[in-house]
């Protein structure tokens, strides 16, 4: 405890929304990062929301500058970079896109749900789309002082004197609603740091 460590990239165990720095929560604090960039042809874009933002077909190879601009534009449009206003107090997407079976993927795709394969080869569906499928909508109150963002259901915002316990309650309520309606289990993305009281 209290010592400095340097990890090479492979030791960071980076994968979809996860790394060694989440095990256990609060164990590590990242102070600096160093990136080694290699000049290679652009990687084909396979993430549908990003190709839609770029206005290109899946598999296209836009430049780094084009992808960067598209990602920033998409996040601003969805309220994820709101410096002020009702969507400012938030942590971004609150659920991981859930892993689904091949049968679930086929059914959800037929219904219009964005489905993609992550870097580990797992098939995942859009958590935000599924939330709206079960009746959750933007700007919906979920718990005391906690509501879905005005622009997207997958972002949960806090207002007034909202507490960490109320935020936790909101995520549990949303996940329960999805599980009851679809059988799909949503995994919260925010990490708890420290302890808080949830009752007397």
Secondary structure, 3 states (H helix, E strand, C coil): CCCCCCCCHHHHCCECCECHHHCCCCCCCCCCCCCCCCCCCCCCCCCHHHHHHHCCCCCCCCCHHHHHHHHHHHHHHCCCCCCCCCCCCEEEECECCCECCHHHHHHHHHCCCCEEECCCCCEEECHHHHHHHCCCCCCCEEECCEEECCCCCCEEEECCCCCHHHHHHHHHHHHHHHHHHHCCCCCECCCCCCCCCCCC
